[in-house]
Amino acid sequence: MKTIGRIRRPFIILFTLSLVPAMAQHSPGHPLAGLERLKNFETMRASSSDPDWRNGNADARPIPAGGTLVVADLKGPGVITHIWNTIAHDAPNYSRLMTLRMYWDGEAHPSVEAPIGDFFGIGHGIDKSFVSLPIKVSSDGRGRNCYWPMPFRKSARITVSNESDRPCGGIYFYVDWQKHKSLPRHTAYFHAMYRQEFPCVMGRNYLVADLVGRGHYVGTIQSVQMMSPGWYGEGDDFFFIDGEAEPRLRGTGTEDYFCDGWGFHVQDGPFYGTPLWEGYDTGHHGTAYRFHIPDPVTFTKSLRVEIEHKGSQRFPDGTETGFIERDDLMSSVALWYQTEPHKPWPALPPGPERLFERTLKLCVGWQAVPDVKHSGAPIGLPKLACTKESQALWFKPSDANGWLEIPFKLDQEAKGNLWGRFVASKDYGIYRVSLDGEELAIVDLYAEKTTSRELDWGRRTLGAGPHVLRFECQGKAEASKGWFFGFDRLDMPMRAYERPADFDLRRIQVPK
């Protein structure tokens, strides 16, 4: 029987492969259908290839902090068939801080507007690989591919904006497209819209999409960060089609809409998946996708897509419930095609406001040097790989009488955990740290080798206006060879749900 099995298996494989041309010819839904027919378009590409491609290898494009890069500027008619990119960026959560926009036929408002990571299927600025039919992400989450067909009649313009406070070292990209003589009259335009609620608003469902026009809905990418332990996904999905008062499509639970069951499990597939699922505790992240490719949701006038944010909750008195509104942080990308120009969307939150927690650099050592007051000992600016800034303020007193003060200013009140980040080494001293006259800590900065030292001083509220950070030498450890001091920066991570609605992270002032 084993011998027969070895004979039969190659025969079956060869027989199956022999059927592929016939299947492709007679089965329109087959992936290879029509591949043997000659094509009536020109194959085109826009890429980051070195302009001096014969001699050079500079195949990436940098984007400065706050800058925008035009990735493609195409003349139609045409259809974009594949987009690939990978990004060199050292900002934490960079993929949520970079915004992808696409404009069809010269429109003023983009038809695609989303953080680049969320558009390619993973939220929170996290890099993670997965495989689906229209999107595949590889290289540990860094190689992003999209195969959604994106037609345009006159022009297509694609941009990427870097909304972080650090330069993007480089983005490598391909935009593969077909140049046609014309497109069918009823060809619809591709759309993708990002939304977020940090946290979800009590008393109303989370709104995924609110569309006007004629088209069909093809997908949802939903991301969540838990604000309390438990299960967030008892909420049902609702599709209100063409202004109907009752949802024509009604779901049975969040994981059910995303085609999973009994909670979420890490998995992926052609049409649905949960590529990111960390668990059920406070702070855990998840991203799920559902692509309506075999089952698009059609609409002729309008479509409203909602999902409840309900689940289990345990209360301080020990009681719990399995079905109650939760205040988790939720975001989504809605994907659809429509023929008419879309209605204007709400403004996209700036990059920093898309993060659960954004670190304010209240006081940066190397930047503050011109404004420092001190006891007269020398100050240096060494390059140190162990620090957040890769450069530190180095204070070099020759005895225990050294002190220095660093002023900084806030234009708005800030609330969060206060972190001090220092340098420690074999010739460093012990310092008293105070803020606006209040002692925060006594810090021993002795270490056998040069390293960073980070201290959490708990929750603080700092008012708008001037502040003073003071360091006073209190001696040194017995093993230390000196009284030196190294300061990296003073940080305050601010949680999204605690920031005032009008808080502008870009207005924080530090000495230059």
N, C-alpha and C positions, 0 to 999 in steps of 0.2 A: 504493500500500500504506500509506503514512503516513496518507492521508486515511481509509482504512478503519479503521486502528488507532485514530484519534481518535474515530470513530463507535462502534466496538465497546466501548471501555473504559468509557464511561458506562453503556452498556447492560448490561454484565456487572456493574458495581457495583450498579445499580438492581435487577437481577435477584436478586443475592445478598441485598441488604437485604430484598427482598420475601419471601425465604424465612425470615427470622429469626423471625417469629411462629410459623410452622409448626414450625421446628426447636425453638423453646422449648417448644411445646406437646407435641411428640411425642418429645423427647430429654431425659429426666430429668437427664442429666449436663451439659447445656448451661448456660452461666453465666446465661442469661436465662430458664431453664425456670421456669415458674410465676409469672413476674413479672406476668402479666396477671390473676391470680386475686386476689380480695379477701383481705386479711390479717385474722387473728383475734387480734391482739395490739395493745397500746398502745405507741406509740413514745415512748421516754424518754431522758433524758440527764442525767448529772452532769458539771459542768464548773467551771472556775475563773473563770467569768464574774463580773464585778464585781457584788456584791450590790445595789449601787445602779446597775443596768444602764441605767436611764433617763437618768441624768446623768453616770455615771462611765465610766472606761476602765481601771480597775485590775483587769485580767483575769488576773493571775498570783498565785500564793501563795508567799511566802518560806518557807524552811525553815532554822532556825538550825543551826549546827554541832552535831551530835549529836541533832538533833530529828527528829520523825516527823510527817508530814502525812497525815490521812485524806483520800484522794482521792475515795472513793465509799463510801457506806453504804446499800445498796439492800435493798428488801424484795421477796421473790419471790412466786410463781415467776417466773423470768425467764431471759433469755439475753443476755449481753454479746456484742455483735456487732462492735464497733470501739473501739479505744483509740488516741488520738492524744496526743502531748505534745511539747513543746519546752522546753528548760531554759536558764536564764541562771545560769551558775555559773563562777567564775573559778579554781576549784581544778584543778590539772593532773589529767588522767585522771578527771574528775568522774563520768563515766558508770559507772565501776567502783566508785566510792565511794558511790553511791546505790543503795539496795536496794529492790526492788519486791516486795511481798508481797500475796497474795490469799487470803482465807479464805472458804470456802463453808459456809453453814448453821450458823454459829456454832462451827466447829471451833477447837480450841485451837492446833493446829499448821497453818501455812499450806500450801495445796496448790500455791501458786506462791511461790518464794523464789529470787531471783536478782538480781545487779547489773542495773540498768536497761539499760545498754548491751548486755550479753551477752544478755539476754532479747530485745532487739530486733535481735539478729543480728550484732553486732560486739563483739569482746572487747578486752581490754587498756586500756579507757578511751579508745579512739580513736574519733573521729567520722568516719564514712565512709558514703556513700550506696550503696544497692543496691535492686534490685527483685526480689521473689519473690511467690508467690501469697498466703501468709498474712501476710507482713511486707514493708513498704516503708519505706525510710528515705531522706529527701530533704534539701534545704537543707544540703548538704555534711556530712551525718551528723547534723544537729540536729533534723530533723523526723521523728519516729518514729511509725509506724502499725502496728497489729496487728489482724488480722481472724480470729484463732482464735475459734470459737464457744465461749463459756464459760457453760454453764447452771448454775442454782442453784435450789433448791426453796424455801428459806425466806429466805435472806439472802446478800448478797455484801458483803464489806468489803475495800477496796483501800487500801493505805498505801504511802507512799514515805518512806524514812529517809535522812537526809543524814549519812553516816558519815565525812565529811571534817572537817578542822579549820577550815574556812571556812564562813560562811553561804552558802546557796544564795539568790541574789538573787530567783529566782522560777521556778516551774514552771507552764506553761500546759498545760491538759489538757481533753480530752473523754473521757467514757466513754459511748458510745451503747449502749442496751440495749432489749430488748423485754420488756414485762410480759405474761405469759401467765396464763390461768386455771389451767392445770395443765401438767405435762410428762409425756411418755411414761414408763412405768414403768421401762424399761431405759436411760433417759438416763444417760450417764456424765459424770463431772466432769473438767474440764481440769486438768492438772498440769504444772509446770515446775520442775526442780530443778538448781541449780548445784553443780558439784564442781570441785575443783582439786587438783593435786599439783605442788608447787614444791620440788624437781623430781619427775619420775616416779620411782616406787620400783622399784629393780632387783629382778628375780626374780619380778615379777608384772605382769600386764596392767593397763593403765589401766581403771578401772571407771567406765563412763558411767552405768549405772543398775542398781539391785538392787530389784526391785519385787515386791510380794506382793498378790494379788487377781486380779480379772478385768478385762480391758480390752484396749486396743490402743495400740501405740507409734507415734507420728506424727512424730518428728523428733529430730535431733541437731544441735547447734551446737558446733563444736569450735574452740578457739583454742590456738595454740602460740607460744612464743618459743624460738628456737634457742639452745642453750647451747654449741654448737660448729658449725663449718662442715659442710656436707653436706646430705643429704636425710633428713628425719626420718620419712617416710611409707611405709616398706616394711611396716609393721605391718598385720595383717589384723583385720577386725572379726568378732566372734563373738556370736551371739544364742542363749542357753540358755533354752529355753521350757519352762515347767511342770516344772522340776526335772530335766530331762534331763541326763545326765552328759556327753553330747557336744553341741556346738553344732549346732542344726538348720540355722542360717544361718551359713555360713562365707564370708569374703571373700577377696580376692586382693591387697589393698593399700589403704592409707589413701586415696589419691586415687581409687582405684576405687570404694570405698564412697561417696565424695562425688561419684561419677559423672563425674570428670575422667579424664585419662589422661596418662601419662608426666610425672609431676610435677604441680604446681598452676599454674594460670594465672588471672589476674584475670578473672572473668566472673560473671554472675548469671543467674537464670532462675526459672521458677515453682516448681520442686521441688528444685533444687540450685544451688550456686554457691560461688565463693571470692571474696567481695568484697574481702578484704584479703589480699594476698600480697606481701611485700617482698623475698623472695629466700631464698638458701640459706646466708647467712653468720651468724656469731655475732651474737645480738641481734635478728635479723630476726623480724618478727611475721607471723602468718597467722591467718585465720579462715575456716572453711568450714562450709556447712550442707547438710543432706540432710533434706528433708521427705517422710515416707512418707504422702503424701495419697492417691495412687492405689494404694499398696501398703502399708497399715498392717500392722504385725506384731501378730497377735492372741495373747493368752495367757489361760488360764482360771484358773491358780493362781499363776504367778510368771513373772518375766522378768528375766534378767540379761544386760546388754549390756556387752561388753568390747572394747577395741581394743589391739593391741600397740603399744609405743613402740619401734620398731626402724627402722634405716636404715643409712646409710653413715657411716663414721668413719675419719678419718686420724689415725694415731698419731705421736708425736714422732720415731720412728725412720724415718718416711717411708712405712711400710707402711699399707695401708688395707684395709677390708672393706666390702662392700655390705649386710651383714645382721647387725646387732648391736644390742643394747639401747642406747638413748640416754637421757640424763638431762635432756631438755628440760623446760621449764615448760609444763604442759598444763592446760587448763581446759575445761569443757563445760557445756552446758545440755541436759538430756534433757526431751523433751516427750511426753506421753501422756494418754490418757483411761482412767479406771477407775471402777467402780461403788462398791466398798467404800471406807471410809476408808483412806487410805494408812498404811503403817507409819511410825513416827517416823524422821526423817532425822538424820544427823550435823549438829552445829551448823555454821551458816554462818560461815566465817572473817570476822572483822571487816574493815571496809573497807580499812584500811591494809595488812592482810596479803594482800589480793588483788592488790597491785601488785608487779611484779618488783622495783622499787627504790622505797624510801620514804625521803624526806629528813627526817632528824632536825634540827631547829633547836636545836643545842646551846646557842647563846648569841645572843640577839637584842639588838641595840644599844639600841633605844628602851625595851625592857622592863627592861634592866639598869641604867638610870640611877640608881635609888635605892641600889644596892649598889656603884657604881663608886668606886674609890679613885683619886685623881689628884693632880697637882702643884699644883692650885689654879686653873688657868685656867678660864674659863667653859665651860659645857656647854650645848648647845642641842639641840632636836629638830625640825629642819627637815622639811617635807614635800617628798619628792623622788620624782618619777615613775620615775626611773631605777633605783631600788632594789627589791629583792624585797618589802620590807615597806612601801614607799611612805613611809617615815619612817626617819630615821637618827640615830645618836648623833653629834653634832657637837662636837668638842673644839677650842678656839680659843686655843692658847698664843701668846704674843707673841714667843717666841724659841725656840731649839733645845733648851731644857731641859725641855720638856713630856713627861709620861708619864701613863699611866693603866692600871689593872688592872680586869678584869671577872671575878668569880667565877661559877662555875656548878657544878651537881651532877648526877651520873648515879646513878640507883638500880640500874642494871644495866650490865654490860659492853657496849660498843658497838664494832663493827668495820666499817670502811668507808673510803672516800676522804674526806679532810678538805679542805673548801673554805672559804676566807676570802673574804668579799664586802664590798667597800669602796666609798667614794665618792672620786672624783678630781676635782680642779678646778685653776684657775689660781693659787690661793693656798694650796695644800696642800703638806705636807712629805714627807720621807723617814722611814720608821718601821721600827724593828726589831720583829718579831713573835715572841713566844715563848709556849710552852704548857708550864706546869708547870716552868719554868726551862730548857726546851730551845728553842733558836732554830729557828724555822720558815722565816723569810725576812726579807730587807730589801726593803721595799715603797716604791717611788717613786710617790706619789699626785698628781704634777703632771699636769694635762691642760689643753689650751687652753680647753675648755668642760666644764661639769659633766657627769660620766658615771659609770657604775658600773665597777668593776674586780673581776674574779673570779680567784682563784688556787687551783690544785689542788696540795695538799701531799702527795698520795700516800696509800697505804694506811696506816691507823693503827688501833691498838687502844687504846681508852680504858677504863680500869677503872671499876668502880662507886665512887662517892664524890666528894669535892670536887676541882675543877680551877680553875686560874687562867690566864687569857689576859692577856698583858701587851704593851703597846705603848710603845716609847720613841723619841722623836724623835732622828734622826741627822743633821739638817740639812735642806736643801732643794735642789731643782734650781735652776740658775742663773736660769732663766726664771720661777720661781715667785715670787709676791709675798708669801708667808707660810709659816707652819709648821702650818697647820690640819690636822685629821685627821677623816675621816668613816668610821664603821663601821656596816655594815648587819647582818651576822650571820655566825656560824660554823656551817657545815652539815656533816652527814655522811650521804650517801646510803648506805643499808644494803640490800644485795641480799637478796631473799626467801630464797634457798637458803642464805645464810650466817647468818641470824638463828637464835639458839637457839630450840628448840621452845616454850619458855615465855616468850619475849621479848615484852613488852607495850609497844608503841610509845607508848601513852598515858601511861606512867609516867615518861617523860623529864621532868626538872624543869629549868625555867629561872627566873631571878629574875623576880619579878612587880613 
